[in-house]
Amino acid sequence: MDQDLNNLRKSHSITNEEETDTLIPTGVWHKEAEIEGFYVVDWNRVMERTPWAYDKNLIILAKVDGNENSKDIDLNWCEFFVLVHRLPLGKMNLEIANFVGNQLGKFINIDMEDKSGFWGSSLRIHVALDVNKPLRRVMKLRTTLGDEHISFTYERLPNFCYLCCDVRRILYVLGD
């Protein structure tokens, strides 16, 4: 912080008023922001329906506690629903979903709307993906009985640059 201030002094003229310390009352600085109940309900509904996009460009949302510096907020992860294809029916279960989801990114849960987790020939999982990494299209699962090749379909996938393997995105932060 002092180094930043010294660099600022060198590059700009700081007035005496700007350099004077300003004491903020402890009660004001440490007061927590009041959140209305409907806001929390709305926030939860928004986060359950990710990913969000504007004009097919990804919008990454992050919940912050209000004490974080905006530069420290991790906006590299976004939640997606992923369909896992070509799994044997007997392997469409929570353990396999957890393993595959963690290979893709961070496993969140298995879609249990139909009480089985799979829709027809696909397993639907909810995963947080690192948007700086290329999307995996296939995965080879090596087992003692042989290899299984599975493939993936990403639901509601925004614009994706296959040349540089980067998701085009709009970074946006919402506070509590």
C-alpha positions in Angstrom: 0.0 0.0 0.0 2.8 2.4 0.9 4.6 1.5 -2.3 1.5 2.3 -4.3 1.1 5.6 -2.5 4.8 6.4 -3.2 4.4 5.6 -6.9 1.3 7.7 -7.0 3.2 10.6 -5.5 5.9 10.3 -8.1 3.5 10.3 -11.0 0.9 12.8 -9.7 0.8 15.8 -7.5 -1.1 14.9 -4.3 -2.6 17.8 -2.4 -2.1 18.1 1.4 -5.9 17.5 1.8 -5.6 14.2 -0.1 -2.6 13.1 2.0 -4.3 13.8 5.3 -5.5 10.7 7.1 -9.3 10.5 7.4 -10.6 8.6 10.4 -13.8 6.7 9.8 -15.8 5.7 12.8 -15.5 2.0 13.7 -19.2 1.5 13.8 -19.6 2.8 10.2 -16.8 0.7 8.7 -17.8 -2.6 10.4 -21.5 -2.3 9.9 -22.8 -5.2 7.8 -25.0 -4.4 4.8 -28.6 -5.1 5.4 -30.1 -7.6 2.9 -33.8 -7.8 2.3 -35.3 -11.3 2.2 -36.6 -11.1 -1.3 -33.1 -10.3 -2.6 -31.7 -13.6 -1.2 -34.6 -15.5 -2.8 -33.9 -13.8 -6.1 -30.2 -14.4 -5.9 -30.7 -18.1 -5.3 -33.1 -18.3 -8.2 -30.6 -16.5 -10.5 -27.8 -18.8 -9.5 -29.9 -22.0 -10.0 -30.5 -21.0 -13.6 -26.9 -20.5 -14.7 -25.2 -20.0 -17.1 -26.4 -16.6 -18.0 -25.6 -14.9 -21.3 -26.2 -11.6 -23.1 -26.1 -11.8 -26.9 -24.7 -15.4 -26.5 -21.7 -14.0 -24.4 -21.2 -15.6 -21.0 -22.0 -13.5 -17.9 -20.2 -14.8 -14.9 -21.8 -14.0 -11.6 -20.0 -14.2 -8.2 -21.4 -13.8 -4.7 -19.3 -11.5 -2.6 -19.4 -10.7 1.1 -18.7 -7.0 0.7 -15.3 -7.1 2.4 -13.5 -8.4 -0.6 -11.5 -6.3 -3.0 -12.9 -6.6 -6.6 -9.5 -7.6 -7.9 -9.6 -10.7 -5.5 -12.9 -12.1 -6.8 -12.4 -15.3 -8.8 -14.4 -15.0 -12.0 -12.9 -18.0 -13.7 -15.6 -20.6 -12.9 -19.1 -20.9 -14.2 -21.7 -23.6 -13.7 -23.1 -25.6 -16.5 -25.3 -28.7 -17.0 -23.4 -31.3 -19.0 -24.9 -34.4 -20.7 -22.6 -37.4 -20.5 -23.2 -39.7 -23.4 -22.2 -43.3 -24.1 -22.1 -44.5 -20.5 -23.4 -48.0 -19.8 -26.8 -47.8 -18.1 -25.5 -49.6 -15.0 -22.8 -46.9 -14.6 -25.2 -43.9 -14.6 -25.0 -43.3 -10.9 -23.8 -40.7 -8.3 -20.3 -42.1 -7.9 -19.6 -42.0 -11.7 -21.2 -38.6 -12.0 -19.0 -37.3 -9.2 -15.8 -38.7 -10.8 -16.6 -37.5 -14.3 -17.7 -34.1 -13.0 -14.5 -33.6 -11.0 -12.5 -34.5 -14.1 -14.3 -31.8 -16.1 -14.1 -29.2 -13.3 -15.9 -29.2 -9.9 -18.8 -31.6 -9.5 -21.9 -29.9 -8.0 -24.6 -32.5 -8.3 -26.5 -34.9 -10.4 -29.8 -33.9 -12.0 -32.3 -36.0 -10.0 -35.5 -34.5 -11.5 -36.5 -37.9 -12.9 -35.2 -39.7 -9.8 -32.5 -41.6 -11.8 -30.1 -38.8 -12.9 -30.2 -39.9 -16.5 -32.4 -38.9 -19.4 -32.6 -41.6 -22.0 -29.0 -42.5 -22.9 -27.4 -39.6 -21.1 -26.4 -38.7 -17.6 -27.0 -35.0 -16.7 -24.6 -33.5 -14.2 -24.2 -30.0 -12.8 -20.5 -28.9 -13.0 -18.5 -25.7 -12.4 -16.1 -25.3 -15.3 -12.9 -23.2 -15.5 -13.7 -21.0 -18.4 -10.0 -20.4 -19.1 -9.6 -24.1 -20.1 -10.8 -25.7 -23.3 -14.0 -27.7 -23.2 -13.6 -31.4 -23.2 -15.5 -33.1 -25.9 -14.6 -36.7 -25.1 -13.0 -38.7 -22.3 -11.4 -42.1 -22.2 -12.2 -44.0 -19.0 -9.6 -46.7 -18.4 -11.0 -49.6 -16.4 -9.8 -53.1 -15.5 -12.3 -54.5 -18.0 -11.3 -52.2 -20.8 -11.7 -48.7 -22.0 -14.9 -46.7 -22.2 -15.1 -43.6 -24.4 -17.7 -41.1 -23.3 -18.7 -37.7 -24.9 -20.2 -34.5 -23.6 -22.8 -32.0 -24.6 -22.9 -28.7 -22.8 -26.3 -27.1 -22.3 -26.8 -23.4 -23.0 -23.2 -23.0 -24.1 -22.5 -19.4 -25.0 -20.2 -18.2 -27.8 -17.0 -20.2 -27.8 -13.8 -19.4 -29.7 -12.4 -22.8 -31.0 -9.3 -21.0 -32.3 -8.1 -19.8 -28.9 -10.3 -22.2 -26.8 -11.7 -19.3 -24.8 -15.3 -18.6 -23.8 -16.2 -15.0 -24.7 -17.6 -13.6 -21.5 -18.8 -10.5 -19.7 -17.5 -10.4 -16.2 -19.9 -9.1 -13.7 -20.0 -9.1 -9.9 -23.0 -8.8 -7.6 -22.6 -8.1 -4.0 -24.7 -9.3 -1.0 
